[in-house]
Amino acid sequence: MEYLTDQDFETAEKNGISKENAYQRFYRYGWSKRRTINAPVKVYTNPWQKWKAIAESNGISERLFRRSVATKWEPEHAAMEPIRIRSKGATQ
């Protein structure tokens, strides 16, 4: 059986991969040693962070913002305009 060595962990650290991440990749996910220490860590962006202050100043919660973005609104639009929710008895 193959193991990660101290040198492998050092190489991973030089490539921006933490020891914990390298350990998980190799032992939990079954990645090859080469892929474990060389594949870059993916960074996910969160559109909420950029628009948080604007949305909150407009009375829009994180939950409402995320729901708006999930329904294909642009983050800027979702931070500016709340979804209008019709009451059950409302007519057009």
C-alpha positions as a Markdown table, in Angstrom:
| # | Residue | x | y | z |
|---|---|---|---|---|
| 1 | Met | 0.0 | 0.0 | 0.0 |
| 2 | Glu | 1.2 | 3.5 | -0.8 |
| 3 | Tyr | 1.5 | 6.2 | 1.8 |
| 4 | Leu | 2.0 | 10.0 | 1.8 |
| 5 | Thr | 5.5 | 10.9 | 3.1 |
| 6 | Asp | 6.7 | 14.0 | 4.8 |
| 7 | Gln | 8.2 | 15.1 | 1.4 |
| 8 | Asp | 4.8 | 14.6 | -0.3 |
| 9 | Phe | 3.2 | 16.9 | 2.3 |
| 10 | Glu | 6.0 | 19.5 | 1.8 |
| 11 | Thr | 5.4 | 19.4 | -1.9 |
| 12 | Ala | 1.7 | 19.8 | -1.4 |
| 13 | Glu | 2.3 | 22.8 | 0.9 |
| 14 | Lys | 4.5 | 24.4 | -1.8 |
| 15 | Asn | 1.6 | 24.0 | -4.2 |
| 16 | Gly | -0.8 | 25.7 | -1.8 |
| 17 | Ile | -2.4 | 22.5 | -0.6 |
| 18 | Ser | -2.7 | 22.1 | 3.2 |
| 19 | Lys | -1.7 | 18.9 | 5.0 |
| 20 | Glu | -5.3 | 18.3 | 6.0 |
| 21 | Asn | -6.5 | 18.7 | 2.4 |
| 22 | Ala | -3.7 | 16.4 | 1.0 |
| 23 | Tyr | -4.6 | 13.8 | 3.7 |
| 24 | Gln | -8.3 | 13.9 | 2.8 |
| 25 | Arg | -7.6 | 13.7 | -1.0 |
| 26 | Phe | -5.4 | 10.7 | -0.7 |
| 27 | Tyr | -6.8 | 8.6 | 2.2 |
| 28 | Arg | -10.6 | 9.5 | 2.1 |
| 29 | Tyr | -11.2 | 10.2 | -1.6 |
| 30 | Gly | -8.7 | 7.8 | -3.1 |
| 31 | Trp | -6.8 | 10.3 | -5.3 |
| 32 | Ser | -3.4 | 9.3 | -6.7 |
| 33 | Lys | -0.4 | 10.6 | -5.0 |
| 34 | Arg | 0.5 | 12.7 | -8.0 |
| 35 | Arg | -2.9 | 14.3 | -8.2 |
| 36 | Thr | -3.1 | 14.8 | -4.4 |
| 37 | Ile | 0.0 | 16.9 | -4.2 |
| 38 | Asn | -0.3 | 18.8 | -7.5 |
| 39 | Ala | -4.0 | 19.5 | -8.3 |
| 40 | Pro | -4.8 | 23.1 | -7.3 |
| 41 | Val | -7.4 | 23.8 | -4.7 |
| 42 | Lys | -10.7 | 25.1 | -6.2 |
| 43 | Val | -11.8 | 28.4 | -4.8 |
| 44 | Tyr | -15.6 | 28.9 | -4.9 |
| 45 | Thr | -16.9 | 32.4 | -5.1 |
| 46 | Asn | -19.9 | 33.5 | -3.1 |
| 47 | Pro | -22.0 | 36.3 | -4.8 |
| 48 | Trp | -23.6 | 37.1 | -1.5 |
| 49 | Gln | -20.3 | 38.5 | 0.0 |
| 50 | Lys | -19.9 | 41.2 | -2.7 |
| 51 | Trp | -23.5 | 42.4 | -2.4 |
| 52 | Lys | -24.1 | 41.8 | 1.3 |
| 53 | Ala | -24.0 | 45.4 | 2.6 |
| 54 | Ile | -26.2 | 46.6 | -0.3 |
| 55 | Ala | -28.8 | 43.9 | 0.1 |
| 56 | Glu | -29.0 | 44.4 | 3.9 |
| 57 | Ser | -29.4 | 48.1 | 3.5 |
| 58 | Asn | -32.3 | 47.4 | 1.1 |
| 59 | Gly | -33.9 | 45.1 | 3.7 |
| 60 | Ile | -33.0 | 41.9 | 1.7 |
| 61 | Ser | -31.9 | 38.9 | 3.8 |
| 62 | Glu | -29.3 | 36.4 | 2.7 |
| 63 | Arg | -31.9 | 33.8 | 2.3 |
| 64 | Leu | -34.0 | 36.0 | 0.0 |
| 65 | Phe | -30.9 | 37.0 | -1.9 |
| 66 | Arg | -29.8 | 33.4 | -2.5 |
| 67 | Arg | -33.3 | 32.4 | -3.6 |
| 68 | Ser | -33.4 | 35.3 | -6.1 |
| 69 | Val | -30.0 | 34.4 | -7.5 |
| 70 | Ala | -31.1 | 30.7 | -7.7 |
| 71 | Thr | -34.1 | 31.8 | -9.8 |
| 72 | Lys | -31.7 | 33.3 | -12.4 |
| 73 | Trp | -31.6 | 36.9 | -11.2 |
| 74 | Glu | -28.3 | 38.7 | -11.5 |
| 75 | Pro | -26.7 | 39.3 | -8.1 |
| 76 | Glu | -26.9 | 43.0 | -8.5 |
| 77 | His | -30.6 | 42.9 | -9.3 |
| 78 | Ala | -31.2 | 40.5 | -6.4 |
| 79 | Ala | -29.4 | 42.9 | -4.0 |
| 80 | Met | -31.4 | 45.9 | -5.1 |
| 81 | Glu | -35.0 | 44.6 | -5.5 |
| 82 | Pro | -36.8 | 42.3 | -3.2 |
| 83 | Ile | -39.1 | 39.6 | -4.5 |
| 84 | Arg | -42.7 | 40.6 | -4.3 |
| 85 | Ile | -44.7 | 37.9 | -2.6 |
| 86 | Arg | -48.4 | 37.9 | -3.2 |
| 87 | Ser | -50.7 | 37.1 | -0.4 |
| 88 | Lys | -53.0 | 34.1 | -0.8 |
| 89 | Gly | -56.2 | 36.0 | -1.4 |
| 90 | Ala | -54.6 | 38.6 | -3.7 |
| 91 | Thr | -55.9 | 39.1 | -7.3 |
| 92 | Gln | -54.2 | 40.8 | -10.2 |
